[in-house]
Amino acid sequence: MRVEQPFAENGRPIPRRTPTSAPYFDAAREGKLRLQECPRDGFFFYPRSRCPNCLSDDWSWKDVSGRAEIYSYTIDRIGLDPAQRPRVPYVVAIVELEEGPRLTTNIVDCEAGAVFVGMPVHATFEDLGRETLIHFKPSA
């Protein structure tokens, strides 16, 4: 059985919501970054049913600061995905949150050439109708 990729009204692909990831997307709609936290191993990301370290299922969802720094990045200057071409050039980055986990995201509200490893950034939210995406932008 093939599951179709969901798309926003503007044609951009959006993540597929699952019962496990729903609290993450619900928090994003509220303008919050919420991650799972294991009482033994701390925060982890991406949403999953068990802690990736101890495999326990007694984790809980907690709001995090949304403050991070760029750990690594690349700039898409070509737009291999036709749905993303209008956004070229855009930055795809791995950011490391103050709380520890790393997230793959886009860096927005910044010229692509101004991005650098170690740049302080913070979470921002983009409403695509069906879902709200979490991006990061430079901190003042």
C-alpha positions in Angstrom: 0.0 0.0 0.0 1.4 3.4 -1.0 0.8 6.3 1.3 0.7 9.7 -0.5 2.9 12.6 0.7 0.7 15.4 2.0 1.0 18.8 0.4 0.2 22.4 1.6 -2.2 24.5 -0.5 0.9 26.2 -2.1 2.2 22.8 -3.3 5.0 22.4 -0.7 5.3 19.0 0.9 4.5 18.8 4.6 5.4 16.2 7.1 3.0 13.3 7.7 1.3 13.5 11.0 1.2 10.3 13.1 -0.2 9.6 16.6 3.3 9.8 17.9 4.2 13.1 16.3 0.8 14.8 16.8 1.8 16.6 20.1 4.8 18.1 18.3 2.7 19.5 15.5 -0.1 20.6 17.9 2.5 22.6 19.9 3.9 24.1 16.7 0.4 25.4 15.8 0.4 27.1 19.3 3.8 28.7 18.5 5.7 26.4 20.8 8.6 23.9 20.4 7.8 20.8 22.4 10.0 17.7 22.5 9.9 14.4 24.3 12.0 14.0 27.5 13.1 10.8 29.1 13.5 11.0 32.9 16.8 9.2 32.6 18.3 10.4 29.3 16.8 13.8 28.7 15.3 15.3 25.6 15.3 13.5 22.2 14.1 14.3 18.7 12.5 13.1 16.3 9.2 11.9 17.8 9.1 8.2 18.5 7.3 5.8 20.9 10.4 4.9 22.9 13.5 6.6 24.3 16.3 6.0 21.7 18.8 5.4 24.5 17.1 3.2 27.2 14.1 2.1 25.1 11.7 3.1 27.9 8.2 4.4 27.2 7.8 6.6 30.3 8.9 9.8 28.6 6.7 13.0 28.5 6.3 16.0 26.3 7.9 19.3 27.5 8.3 22.8 26.0 11.8 23.8 25.2 13.4 27.2 24.8 13.6 27.2 21.0 17.1 28.7 21.3 19.8 26.9 19.3 23.0 27.4 17.2 23.7 26.1 13.7 25.7 22.9 13.9 25.9 22.3 10.1 24.2 23.6 7.0 24.0 23.5 3.2 22.5 25.9 0.7 20.2 24.6 -2.0 20.8 26.9 -5.0 19.3 24.6 -7.7 15.9 23.4 -6.4 16.0 19.7 -7.3 12.5 19.4 -5.7 10.2 21.3 -8.0 7.9 22.3 -5.1 10.9 24.1 -3.5 12.2 25.9 -6.5 10.4 29.2 -5.7 12.4 29.3 -2.4 15.9 28.9 -4.0 18.3 29.7 -2.6 17.4 28.3 0.8 19.3 27.0 3.8 18.9 23.5 5.1 20.5 23.2 8.5 21.1 21.0 11.5 20.6 23.1 14.7 21.6 22.1 18.2 19.1 23.2 20.8 20.2 24.5 24.2 18.6 21.4 25.6 20.8 19.1 23.5 18.9 17.6 20.6 19.7 18.4 17.0 16.9 19.1 14.5 17.0 19.4 10.7 15.3 22.6 9.7 15.4 25.6 7.4 17.0 28.9 8.3 14.7 31.8 7.3 14.8 35.6 7.4 18.4 35.6 6.6 20.5 35.8 3.4 21.8 32.3 2.6 25.4 33.7 2.4 25.2 35.1 5.9 24.7 31.8 7.6 27.6 30.3 9.5 28.3 27.4 11.8 27.8 28.5 15.4 25.3 31.2 14.5 22.7 31.7 17.3 19.2 31.1 16.1 15.7 30.7 17.5 12.5 28.9 16.5 9.9 30.5 14.3 6.7 29.1 12.9 5.2 28.9 9.4 1.6 28.1 9.1 1.0 26.0 5.9 -2.7 25.5 6.6 -2.7 21.7 7.3 0.4 21.9 9.5 2.7 24.5 11.1 6.4 24.0 10.4 9.2 25.0 12.7 12.1 26.9 11.2 14.9 28.8 12.8 16.0 32.4 12.2 19.0 34.4 13.4 18.8 35.7 17.0 19.2 39.4 17.5 
